[in-house]
Amino acid sequence: MASSETDFEVSSPAELITTYRRLADDLERVGRDGPESIAPEVSISDWMIAKRAVPILLGTVLGHPTVRDGRPAATTEIVYWDEHWQLARTLTRWYRLGRPLIGGGNQ
């Protein structure tokens, strides 16, 4: 589902559940059975580690467990976004969306 107010695509809750459940299952298997239990069907050659930009939230937080109320913060990657319900889910937690920054990136 993509919000008309954003310039990035986010998955539906059902797609996220499937994706993250599969990831968790894979990590549990390699942790339990070791790397020899993994038989990838895809290989990659001439590879290198790179970084890419991902959508995050920047703003002033309230109720965060490690950032003082009223302080600016940057979140982890946004994995779910619902502007109608004023919700965002990052890799680490849910956020209630307050007022957007006037002239911010989503406007």
C-alpha angles and dihedrals in degrees: 000000000000123000116226086225095060135062097216134075122242127189127241117258090254092054091047092050092052094046097046094041089054090048092049091048091051093049092047090051095051090044092050102035102025132239091296087071091067120086107178116204092203127061131190127208133189087026133164136178114260137171127231134189117255129186114267136163122250117192150098114303135212123190097013113152096229107019118074116244113270094022123123117253143177118218132216118260117313110241100169130027130181112169093179091061091034092237134136128178118202126185090273109032152349121269129199107222113232124184115326122239109267107251091009125152096273094058 
